[in-house]
Amino acid sequence: MRILFVSPAFPPFPGGGERYVGSLARELARRGHAVTAVATSAQTERELWEGTAVQQTIAEIVDGVQLIRCPIRPFPGSRNGLLAWRKAMALLSLLPGQQTAVLRRMARRIPPILGLEATLAELAAPFDLVHGFNISWEYPIVAGWSYARQRQIPFIVTPFAHFGFGKRDRVALNSTMDHQRQIMSDADAALVLTSVEAEKLRQYGVNPPRLDVIGGGLDPLPAALDAAPVMEKYGLQAPMALFIGRANRDKGAIDAAQAILALRRQGSPATLALVGQTAPDFERFFERLNDDEKEGIRPLGILSDAEKHALLEASTLFLMPSHSDSFGIVFLEAWAHGKPVIGADAGGIPGVVDDGENGLLVPYGDVAALTRTVHTLLTDTALNQKMGRRGQQKVEQQYTWSRVADRVLINYRAVLNEAVT
């Protein structure tokens, strides 16, 4: 097949959704399909509103994928301007009636990609279908949907939709505005990551002709790396809880830090290491800590894949009590190392983590419950190991990119057959 991917970012951008897009593209290319991916040149989340240093379109071949990276111009007012624009879109969507046309025009700034539609129009290859990713940064999906409809070829969407823990949750509003629901419903197929995401989309009135649960996969682990030098490099000691992801309140990083601080006040020697970008709200929280508290909360920034996996191997447990995740590939990574996980009973996480089997779920924002749950896995070695083993078994049985690609291709072929008939 000749497949066009459109996505707001692509590896090495350090996000789970971007890794998903990259891994799926590589697997399809490995099977002989001609995959072209159009994304931005953003390497960090900050560049989605601050703009990219390189202001020209770049084309390259990456692991058999034809990758085209478009630049991003700075958003007026930077991050605050973007948040205000997004809030205006959400409020407009809540008004009576359909606001789809206006919202689609406003979405051209989410993110403000330079020359995206012109780049798509100039592509020489006649594609069999277009597959768009990430409804929260939806300009690529809007542009890809328009491109497909103009050329009368199928459009597939993988929204990575985030639903938080309530219908009016800000995270849910960011994925379910009028124009987003209209495009997802108009798609020839919506391929989602969990049954939770599928059910939530139906509740919001998203009913495309095909709605299938595809799941996620885990990339091969890096070659074995001795964890001891990495622990020493960053001044870390066991017992250690590990958080991987953008450190902010929505992801549960602040709640995780507060839980560890509560346990340390009770005499626990546990520390929390955080791998990933830090957001302004977490940075403000961390700066208010005293020196003793900072000893227990260790933001490490973006690490190499090898160092990240070394820390997973050395950790006692993994936690990410987030309400803004549609799946959470980091849970699979923790399980691959035989570690139990703690997540929030929100978003798509309950569709991945089996509460009481391979991990534990807590209500989002309930720091007291999170503190008790972390304490349980820190002190109950038998339970810790049992949940870690069960998670490892689940990864081996369910979460491979080969299985994901099989399910994606079944849907591609079904959509193409329906288009012919």
VOGU-3710 file (C-alpha; in Angstrom, 3 decimals, decimal comma):
1> mrilfvspaf> 0,000/0,000/0,000  0,925/3,665/-0,377  0,197/5,218/3,006  0,370/8,847/4,139  0,776/9,563/7,856  0,120/13,073/9,219  1,168/13,849/12,784  2,138/16,935/14,809  5,512/15,407/15,672  7,710/12,395/15,044
11> ppfpgggery> 10,630/10,793/16,925  12,977/11,808/18,406  10,226/14,021/19,873  9,960/12,519/23,402  6,254/11,688/23,585  4,362/8,424/23,744  2,097/9,345/20,832  5,043/10,302/18,663  6,827/7,059/19,502  3,631/5,225/18,567
21> vgslarelar> 3,522/6,905/15,149  7,206/6,242/14,527  7,073/2,585/15,546  3,953/1,857/13,502  5,424/3,615/10,450  8,634/1,571/10,736  6,749/-1,707/11,093  4,580/-1,007/8,053  7,643/0,023/6,022  9,444/-3,135/7,161
31> rghavtavat> 6,581/-5,141/5,660  7,087/-3,482/2,296  4,442/-0,749/2,379  5,394/2,690/1,055  4,952/4,998/4,045  5,276/8,783/3,834  5,018/10,700/7,114  4,435/14,445/7,220  5,095/15,958/10,636  6,844/18,959/12,136
41> saqterelwe> 10,499/19,418/12,965  9,672/19,946/16,660  12,030/18,079/18,982  10,455/19,267/22,247  6,957/20,219/23,315  8,079/23,798/23,901  8,789/24,176/20,177  5,096/23,561/19,435  4,413/27,111/20,635  7,854/28,767/20,578
51> gtavqqtiae> 8,550/27,699/16,993  11,386/25,657/15,554  14,887/26,958/14,958  14,942/25,604/11,408  12,340/27,454/9,335  12,380/25,311/6,207  10,847/21,993/5,217  13,235/19,019/5,374  12,787/15,623/3,715  14,716/12,497/4,692
61> ivdgvqlirc> 14,459/8,703/4,768  14,267/7,244/8,291  14,124/3,464/8,712  12,485/3,070/5,321  9,933/5,847/5,955  9,832/8,947/3,738  9,728/11,641/6,429  8,911/15,276/5,686  9,317/17,733/8,547  7,630/21,150/8,372
71> pirpfpgsrn> 8,723/24,127/10,489  6,580/25,788/13,155  6,266/29,531/13,554  6,092/31,029/17,069  2,605/31,311/18,521  1,760/34,945/19,425  2,121/35,210/23,189  4,003/31,897/23,312  2,531/29,287/25,674  0,102/31,684/27,364
81> gllawrkama> -1,177/32,801/23,981  -1,688/29,205/22,915  -3,575/28,363/26,127  -5,822/31,416/25,683  -6,521/30,461/22,044  -7,332/26,893/23,087  -9,638/28,084/25,856  -11,460/30,307/23,372  -11,938/27,294/21,082  -13,316/25,173/23,924
91> llsllpgqqt> -15,734/27,900/25,001  -16,877/28,432/21,415  -17,545/24,709/21,073  -19,776/24,781/24,171  -22,087/27,373/22,605  -25,402/26,173/21,123  -25,282/25,087/17,509  -22,442/23,852/15,334  -19,198/25,845/15,393  -17,305/23,402/13,200
101> avlrrmarri> -16,266/25,712/10,347  -14,870/28,427/12,624  -13,125/25,902/14,855  -11,457/24,212/11,894  -9,986/27,561/10,867  -8,820/28,224/14,435  -7,277/24,729/14,570  -4,753/25,803/11,908  -2,737/27,224/14,829  -2,698/23,978/16,845
111> ppilgleatl> 0,241/23,945/16,285  1,053/26,820/13,872  2,773/24,767/11,166  4,266/26,618/8,215  3,317/25,366/4,764  1,580/22,169/5,884  -1,204/22,168/3,316  1,138/23,301/0,536  3,527/20,480/1,442  0,697/17,941/1,260
121> aelaapfdlv> -0,508/19,338/-2,067  2,973/18,995/-3,567  3,379/15,309/-2,689  3,897/13,371/-5,896  2,805/9,904/-4,773  -0,827/8,888/-5,308  -1,750/7,483/-1,888  -4,202/4,683/-1,125  -5,182/6,254/2,193  -4,340/8,938/4,739
131> hgfnisweyp> -3,864/8,170/8,440  -3,956/11,110/10,881  -2,797/11,060/14,505  -3,360/13,082/17,699  -6,636/15,016/17,960  -5,268/17,281/20,728  -2,812/18,977/18,301  -5,193/18,625/15,414  -3,965/20,836/12,576  -2,294/17,809/10,877
141> ivagwsyarq> -5,519/15,800/11,242  -7,605/18,671/9,849  -5,204/19,103/6,917  -4,945/15,357/6,297  -8,723/14,912/6,377  -9,166/17,772/3,908  -6,423/16,332/1,647  -8,089/12,903/1,635  -11,577/14,213/0,986  -10,399/16,414/-1,915
151> rqipfivtpf> -8,786/13,361/-3,538  -11,594/10,971/-2,604  -9,343/8,521/-0,788  -10,021/6,951/2,635  -9,118/8,829/5,804  -8,207/6,950/8,988  -7,812/8,604/12,388  -6,022/7,509/15,546  -7,021/10,314/17,920  -5,109/9,469/21,122
161> ahfgfgkrdr> -8,190/11,035/22,722  -7,844/12,080/26,363  -10,967/12,079/28,537  -9,708/12,860/32,042  -12,153/11,853/34,744  -15,353/13,705/33,857  -17,305/15,018/30,874  -16,441/18,639/31,689  -12,833/17,845/32,491  -10,570/20,328/30,702
171> valnstmdhq> -8,602/17,454/29,191  -11,795/15,924/27,771  -12,878/19,267/26,281  -9,535/19,489/24,477  -10,332/16,291/22,526  -14,075/16,594/21,940  -14,793/19,991/20,405  -17,329/20,228/17,556  -14,781/20,121/14,744  -12,852/17,244/16,321
181> rqimsdadaa> -15,958/15,108/16,789  -17,101/15,910/13,254  -13,800/14,825/11,673  -13,580/11,656/13,790  -17,154/10,739/12,852  -16,528/11,464/9,168  -13,380/9,324/9,082  -13,657/5,997/7,283  -12,253/4,367/10,402  -11,190/5,417/13,897
191> lvltsveaek> -8,469/3,170/15,304  -8,231/3,679/19,057  -5,887/2,339/21,706  -8,234/0,949/24,368  -11,835/-0,141/24,832  -12,178/2,757/27,292  -11,320/5,240/24,533  -13,793/3,564/22,151  -16,631/3,713/24,677  -15,921/7,336/25,574
201> lrqygvnppr> -15,942/8,376/21,910  -19,351/6,736/21,473  -20,621/8,624/24,521  -19,555/11,867/22,842  -21,436/10,927/19,685  -18,423/9,905/17,603  -19,688/7,115/15,316  -17,495/6,506/12,260  -18,283/3,533/9,984  -15,493/1,573/11,691
211> ldvigggldp> -14,327/1,974/15,299  -11,741/-0,615/16,279  -9,434/-1,105/19,264  -5,858/-1,473/18,001  -3,815/-1,196/21,191  -0,165/-0,285/21,423  3,180/-1,997/21,185  6,536/-2,017/22,871  9,780/-1,370/21,039  12,623/-3,848/21,662
221> lpaaldaapv> 14,487/-3,071/24,856  18,015/-1,677/24,451  20,992/-3,904/25,088  21,492/-4,742/28,745  22,978/-1,831/30,653  24,394/-2,038/34,154  22,041/0,084/36,246  24,551/0,767/39,037  26,656/3,379/37,179  23,495/5,185/36,036
231> mekyglqapm> 22,150/5,258/39,591  25,514/6,561/40,785  25,681/9,165/37,999  22,406/10,730/39,144  22,943/10,173/42,855  20,018/7,772/43,214  19,481/4,966/45,705  16,890/2,258/46,264  14,049/2,161/47,058  13,116/4,344/44,104
241> alfigranrd> 9,804/5,105/42,449  10,123/6,152/38,813  7,966/8,557/36,797  8,432/8,856/33,023  6,662/11,531/31,010  6,113/15,257/30,940  6,338/16,320/34,575  3,199/18,357/35,176  -0,013/18,228/37,177  -2,114/16,628/34,432
251> kgaidaaqai> 0,331/13,721/34,190  0,247/13,309/37,978  3,885/14,276/38,559  3,061/16,755/41,314  0,761/14,243/43,039  3,512/11,609/42,782  6,021/13,986/44,359  3,632/14,885/47,163  3,044/11,189/47,907  6,768/10,468/48,146
261> lalrrqgspa> 7,290/13,528/50,354  4,501/12,313/52,657  6,163/8,898/52,935  9,556/10,467/53,656  7,994/12,497/56,468  6,819/9,155/57,879  10,384/7,832/57,821  10,517/6,092/54,430  13,839/6,374/52,540  12,040/6,282/49,168
271> tlalvgqtap> 12,917/8,725/46,422  11,115/9,723/43,243  13,082/10,042/40,004  11,348/11,816/37,124  12,487/11,283/33,539  11,214/13,709/30,898  10,565/17,363/30,245  9,394/19,494/33,157  6,465/21,866/32,749  6,212/25,318/34,371
281> dferfferln> 3,714/24,145/37,017  6,073/21,383/38,183  9,055/23,743/38,118  7,177/26,185/40,368  6,256/23,338/42,725  9,837/22,069/42,868  11,330/25,498/43,521  9,170/25,841/46,639  10,674/22,692/48,186  13,420/22,973/50,785
291> ddekegirpl> 16,803/21,280/50,320  15,848/18,161/52,279  12,679/17,726/50,235  14,578/18,155/46,989  16,780/15,212/48,012  13,721/12,982/47,678  12,372/14,448/44,413  14,825/14,161/41,548  13,820/15,595/38,138  16,416/14,284/35,686
301> gilsdaekha> 15,198/15,758/32,395  15,306/13,872/29,106  17,613/10,847/29,231  18,850/8,447/26,611  16,731/5,378/26,023  19,470/3,207/27,533  19,646/5,258/30,738  15,861/5,327/31,032  15,698/1,554/30,829  18,561/1,198/33,291
311> lleastlflm> 16,553/3,233/35,792  13,461/1,132/35,108  15,510/-1,959/35,882  16,744/-0,405/39,146  13,373/0,996/40,236  11,091/-0,516/42,848  7,919/0,564/41,078  6,657/2,799/38,300  3,965/5,425/38,816  2,191/7,857/36,534
321> pshsdsfgiv> -1,152/8,858/38,113  -2,228/10,807/35,018  -5,640/11,868/33,741  -4,323/12,961/30,339  -3,213/9,685/28,745  -5,066/7,650/26,167  -2,785/4,625/26,647  0,622/5,012/28,292  3,361/3,028/26,554  5,557/3,723/29,596
331> fleawahgkp> 3,437/1,216/31,539  4,468/-1,437/29,019  8,123/-0,454/29,438  7,869/-0,825/33,208  6,195/-4,221/32,848  8,901/-5,355/30,426  11,314/-4,928/33,343  9,001/-6,837/35,672  7,944/-3,761/37,667  4,482/-3,140/39,125
341> vigadaggip> 2,779/0,078/38,099  0,505/2,674/39,677  -1,828/4,742/37,514  -4,895/6,911/37,911  -8,379/5,546/37,358  -8,841/8,085/34,563  -8,378/8,529/30,840  -7,388/5,389/28,960  -5,203/3,947/31,727  -7,923/1,604/33,137
351> gvvddgengl> -7,994/0,020/29,684  -4,309/-0,889/30,025  -3,653/-1,528/33,729  -5,638/-4,346/35,336  -6,223/-3,049/38,856  -5,048/-5,555/41,458  -3,458/-7,824/38,838  -0,434/-6,115/37,279  -0,731/-2,758/39,000  -2,899/-0,532/41,151
361> lvpygdvaal> -5,205/2,340/40,201  -6,085/5,329/42,375  -8,539/8,200/41,881  -6,866/11,044/40,006  -5,803/13,829/42,357  -6,214/11,754/45,547  -2,750/12,161/47,071  -3,679/10,322/50,272  -4,797/7,247/48,313  -1,690/7,465/46,139
371> trtvhtlltd> 0,534/7,650/49,236  -1,047/4,506/50,681  -0,725/2,678/47,360  2,945/3,572/46,910  3,598/2,461/50,495  1,943/-0,889/49,753  4,188/-1,635/46,786  7,292/-0,384/48,570  6,738/-2,637/51,583  4,935/-5,732/50,248
381> talnqkmgrr> 7,721/-7,435/48,310  5,655/-10,495/47,372  2,834/-8,370/45,921  5,342/-6,127/44,171  7,021/-9,044/42,437  3,763/-10,837/41,590  2,280/-7,770/39,883  5,525/-7,162/38,025  5,561/-10,731/36,689  1,941/-10,500/35,572
391> gqqkveqqyt> 2,663/-7,247/33,759  5,640/-8,817/32,023  3,443/-11,705/30,856  0,817/-9,284/29,525  3,397/-7,412/27,453  4,763/-10,628/25,970  1,288/-11,887/25,074  -0,443/-8,727/23,830  1,740/-5,700/23,177  3,987/-6,128/20,131
401> wsrvadrvli> 4,164/-3,856/17,099  3,659/-6,871/14,895  0,241/-7,462/16,487  -0,621/-3,756/16,252  0,348/-3,627/12,564  -1,715/-6,759/11,867  -4,817/-5,092/13,305  -4,125/-1,805/11,510  -3,716/-3,553/8,157  -6,960/-5,494/8,631
411> nyravlneav> -8,739/-2,152/8,959  -6,867/-0,574/6,052  -7,849/-3,433/3,752  -11,468/-3,402/4,934  -11,738/0,346/4,309  -10,145/0,055/0,869  -12,464/-2,828/-0,065  -15,459/-0,808/1,048  -14,233/2,158/-1,023  -14,049/-0,050/-4,120
421> t> -17,523/-1,546/-3,637
//
